[in-house]
Amino acid sequence: MLFQEGIDLSLSTYWSSLKGLAVSLVQPGSIMYSTGDYNTGSQYPLFPYFFEFYGYSISVLFLGFILALVIAVVLIMITFQLSVKKRTALMKLSTILEAVPDLFVIAMAQLFIIFLFKQTGILFFDVVGAYERPFVLPLITYTILPTVFLYRTLTLLFDEELRKPYVELAKGKGLTDFRVLFVHVFRNGLMGLLHHSKMILAFMLSNLIMLEIIFNTRGITWFVYHHPTPEIATVSILLLAIPILLFEQGMNKLKSSIVGGEGR
């Protein structure tokens, strides 16, 4: 009897919380956040204050992705001008670097800037957030591991493309290695990368959580960490999901347009 009452009470509490969450999502202006203890701290409306944190995180996420992709493509173009032996050595190095933990990379970046400051007396970048959000150093740090991941993925894709029959056919028609690589292989390799876009964004999103907390950048994940309520967490997930879904749709349309263009 007591067990059944406990289950009924738990279900009642669950449905009550779910109903309150649904009402908050329908009326986002009613969502509040606390500056201290949730029961005793001052309460303030979440919006529009929340967009300040949201804008920072989205900027770092997508700028980091673009910067990592550009650097990875440049490195790939340089790598495939080298001998097979050197490419193999770089591939092994990228495998090792990919295994480096996020926390280690962030700590090393901060220590390096502190070391430069002690040597030169110049603080090139803000190491941790206070009244102002650091941007440059977190962005640079944020792109390191995604760049390695993209570089390794593109290397595998390019190697796979170079083994396909159309490469030998193109060379047989008199096309130079440079043109085959930079026109045909490059295009098809990037097409293959689009299939990994979801995994890449998920990887970068997980890195963003660690980055914002350690750098104290006061982004969206930092805000959720310091204000862990169901309403704020749900709103944050939805707002992060919207641009990612739009990005995915854009990548799918780009892929369809390229494939369709090749068919015409």
C-alpha positions as CSV (number, residue, x, y, z in Angstrom):
1,M,0.0,0.0,0.0
2,L,2.7,2.4,1.0
3,F,4.7,1.4,-2.1
4,Q,1.7,2.1,-4.3
5,E,1.2,5.5,-2.7
6,G,4.9,6.3,-3.3
7,I,4.6,5.5,-7.0
8,D,1.4,7.6,-7.3
9,L,3.2,10.5,-5.5
10,S,6.2,10.2,-7.8
11,L,4.0,10.1,-10.9
12,S,2.1,13.1,-9.7
13,T,5.2,15.1,-9.0
14,Y,6.6,14.0,-12.4
15,W,3.5,15.1,-14.3
16,S,3.3,18.3,-12.3
17,S,7.0,19.2,-13.2
18,L,6.3,18.2,-16.9
19,K,3.3,20.5,-17.0
20,G,5.2,23.4,-15.4
21,L,8.0,22.9,-18.0
22,A,5.5,22.9,-20.9
23,V,3.9,26.1,-19.6
24,S,7.3,27.7,-19.3
25,L,8.2,26.8,-22.9
26,V,4.9,28.2,-24.2
27,Q,5.5,31.4,-22.2
28,P,9.3,31.8,-22.1
29,G,8.9,35.3,-20.6
30,S,7.8,33.6,-17.4
31,I,11.1,31.7,-17.0
32,M,13.3,33.1,-14.2
33,Y,16.8,32.6,-13.0
34,S,18.3,33.1,-9.6
35,T,21.4,35.0,-8.7
36,G,22.0,32.9,-5.6
37,D,20.3,30.0,-3.9
38,Y,17.2,29.1,-5.9
39,N,14.9,29.5,-2.9
40,T,16.4,32.6,-1.3
41,G,18.3,34.4,-4.2
42,S,16.9,37.2,-6.2
43,Q,14.8,36.2,-9.2
44,Y,15.1,37.8,-12.7
45,P,13.6,37.1,-16.1
46,L,15.7,34.9,-18.3
47,F,15.0,36.8,-21.5
48,P,16.4,38.9,-23.1
49,Y,19.5,38.6,-20.8
50,F,20.0,35.0,-21.8
51,F,20.7,35.9,-25.5
52,E,24.0,37.5,-24.4
53,F,25.3,34.1,-23.3
54,Y,23.7,32.4,-26.3
55,G,25.2,34.7,-28.8
56,Y,28.7,34.1,-27.4
57,S,28.4,30.3,-27.5
58,I,27.0,30.2,-31.1
59,S,29.8,32.5,-32.3
60,V,32.5,30.4,-30.8
61,L,30.9,27.2,-32.0
62,F,30.5,28.1,-35.7
63,L,33.6,30.4,-36.0
64,G,35.6,27.5,-34.4
65,F,34.1,25.1,-37.0
66,I,34.9,27.4,-39.9
67,L,38.4,28.1,-38.7
68,A,39.2,24.4,-38.0
69,L,37.9,23.5,-41.5
70,V,40.0,26.1,-43.3
71,I,43.1,25.2,-41.4
72,A,42.5,21.5,-42.0
73,V,42.0,22.0,-45.7
74,V,45.2,24.1,-46.0
75,L,47.1,21.4,-44.2
76,I,45.6,18.7,-46.4
77,M,46.7,20.6,-49.5
78,I,50.2,20.8,-48.2
79,T,50.3,17.2,-47.0
80,F,49.3,15.7,-50.3
81,Q,52.2,17.4,-52.0
82,L,54.6,15.4,-49.8
83,S,55.8,11.9,-50.2
84,V,53.8,8.9,-49.1
85,K,56.3,8.2,-46.3
86,K,55.9,11.8,-44.9
87,R,52.1,11.6,-45.2
88,T,52.1,8.4,-43.2
89,A,54.2,10.0,-40.5
90,L,51.8,13.0,-40.3
91,M,48.9,10.6,-40.1
92,K,50.4,8.8,-37.2
93,L,51.1,12.2,-35.5
94,S,47.5,13.3,-36.0
95,T,46.2,10.0,-34.4
96,I,48.3,10.7,-31.3
97,L,47.2,14.3,-31.1
98,E,43.5,13.3,-31.5
99,A,43.9,11.2,-28.3
100,V,44.9,14.3,-26.3
101,P,42.2,15.2,-23.7
102,D,40.4,18.5,-24.1
103,L,41.3,19.5,-20.6
104,F,45.0,19.1,-21.3
105,V,44.8,21.3,-24.4
106,I,43.0,24.1,-22.6
107,A,45.4,24.0,-19.6
108,M,48.4,24.0,-21.9
109,A,47.1,27.0,-23.8
110,Q,46.5,29.0,-20.6
111,L,49.9,28.1,-19.3
112,F,51.6,29.1,-22.5
113,I,50.0,32.5,-22.4
114,I,51.0,32.9,-18.8
115,F,54.6,31.9,-19.7
116,L,54.7,34.5,-22.5
117,F,53.4,37.1,-20.1
118,K,56.1,36.3,-17.6
119,Q,58.8,36.5,-20.3
120,T,57.6,39.6,-22.1
121,G,55.4,41.4,-19.7
122,I,52.7,41.5,-22.4
123,L,49.4,39.7,-21.9
124,F,48.6,38.7,-25.5
125,F,45.1,37.3,-24.6
126,D,42.9,37.1,-21.6
127,V,43.4,33.7,-19.9
128,V,40.2,33.5,-18.0
129,G,36.9,35.5,-18.0
130,A,36.1,38.1,-15.3
131,Y,34.1,41.2,-16.1
132,E,34.7,40.7,-19.8
133,R,34.6,37.5,-21.8
134,P,37.8,36.3,-23.3
135,F,37.3,35.4,-27.0
136,V,40.5,35.0,-29.0
137,L,42.3,32.5,-26.8
138,P,39.2,30.3,-26.2
139,L,38.5,30.4,-29.9
140,I,42.1,29.4,-30.8
141,T,42.1,26.7,-28.2
142,Y,38.7,25.5,-29.3
143,T,39.9,24.9,-32.8
144,I,42.9,22.8,-32.0
145,L,41.3,19.3,-31.6
146,P,38.6,19.8,-34.2
147,T,41.3,20.8,-36.7
148,V,43.2,17.6,-35.9
149,F,40.0,15.6,-36.2
150,L,39.1,17.2,-39.5
151,Y,42.6,16.8,-40.8
152,R,42.7,13.1,-40.0
153,T,39.2,12.6,-41.5
154,L,40.1,14.4,-44.7
155,T,43.4,12.5,-45.0
156,L,41.5,9.2,-44.9
157,L,38.9,10.5,-47.4
158,F,41.5,11.8,-49.8
159,D,43.5,8.6,-49.6
160,E,40.3,6.7,-50.4
161,E,39.6,9.0,-53.4
162,L,43.1,8.6,-54.8
163,R,42.6,4.9,-55.1
164,K,39.4,5.2,-57.2
165,P,39.5,4.4,-60.9
166,Y,38.5,7.9,-62.0
167,V,41.9,9.2,-60.7
168,E,43.8,6.9,-63.0
169,L,41.4,7.7,-65.9
170,A,42.0,11.5,-65.3
171,K,45.7,11.0,-65.3
172,G,45.5,8.9,-68.4
173,K,43.8,11.8,-70.2
174,G,46.8,14.0,-69.4
175,L,45.5,15.9,-66.3
176,T,48.3,16.8,-63.9
177,D,48.5,15.5,-60.4
178,F,47.8,19.0,-59.1
179,R,44.6,19.4,-61.1
180,V,43.3,15.9,-60.2
181,L,44.0,16.6,-56.5
182,F,42.7,20.1,-56.2
183,V,39.7,19.7,-58.5
184,H,38.3,16.2,-58.5
185,V,39.7,14.6,-55.3
186,F,39.2,17.8,-53.3
187,R,35.6,18.2,-54.3
188,N,34.7,14.5,-53.6
189,G,36.7,14.5,-50.3
190,L,34.7,17.5,-49.1
191,M,31.5,15.7,-50.2
192,G,32.5,12.8,-48.0
193,L,33.1,15.1,-45.1
194,L,29.5,16.3,-45.2
195,H,28.5,12.8,-44.1
196,H,30.5,13.3,-40.9
197,S,29.1,16.8,-40.2
198,K,26.8,15.6,-37.4
199,M,29.6,13.8,-35.6
200,I,31.9,16.8,-36.0
201,L,29.3,19.2,-34.5
202,A,28.6,16.8,-31.6
203,F,32.4,16.6,-31.0
204,M,32.7,20.4,-31.0
205,L,29.6,20.9,-28.8
206,S,31.1,18.5,-26.1
207,N,34.3,20.5,-26.2
208,L,32.4,23.8,-25.8
209,I,31.1,22.7,-22.4
210,M,34.6,22.1,-21.0
211,L,35.9,25.3,-22.7
212,E,33.3,27.6,-21.2
213,I,33.6,26.3,-17.7
214,I,37.4,26.3,-17.5
215,F,37.8,29.7,-19.3
216,N,34.8,31.1,-17.3
217,T,33.6,32.6,-20.5
218,R,29.9,32.9,-19.4
219,G,28.5,31.2,-22.5
220,I,25.3,29.2,-22.7
221,T,26.7,26.0,-21.2
222,W,28.4,28.0,-18.4
223,F,25.0,29.6,-17.7
224,V,23.2,26.2,-17.5
225,Y,26.0,24.9,-15.2
226,H,25.5,27.7,-12.8
227,H,21.7,27.8,-13.1
228,P,20.7,24.1,-13.3
229,T,16.9,24.3,-13.6
230,P,14.9,22.1,-16.0
231,E,13.4,25.2,-17.8
232,I,16.8,26.8,-18.4
233,A,18.4,23.5,-19.5
234,T,15.5,22.7,-21.9
235,V,15.6,26.2,-23.5
236,S,19.3,26.0,-23.9
237,I,19.1,22.7,-25.7
238,L,16.4,23.9,-28.0
239,L,18.2,27.1,-28.8
240,L,21.4,25.2,-29.6
241,A,19.6,22.6,-31.6
242,I,17.9,25.2,-33.9
243,P,21.1,26.6,-35.6
244,I,22.6,23.1,-35.7
245,L,19.6,21.7,-37.5
246,L,19.6,24.7,-39.9
247,F,23.3,24.0,-40.6
248,E,22.5,20.4,-41.3
249,Q,19.8,21.3,-43.7
250,G,22.1,23.7,-45.4
251,M,24.8,21.0,-45.8
252,N,22.2,18.6,-47.2
253,K,21.0,21.1,-49.8
254,L,24.7,21.9,-50.7
255,K,25.3,18.2,-51.1
256,S,22.2,17.7,-53.2
257,S,23.1,20.7,-55.4
258,I,26.6,19.4,-56.1
259,V,25.4,15.9,-56.8
260,G,22.6,17.3,-59.0
261,G,25.1,19.5,-60.8
262,E,27.3,16.6,-61.6
263,G,24.4,14.7,-63.0
264,R,23.4,17.4,-65.5
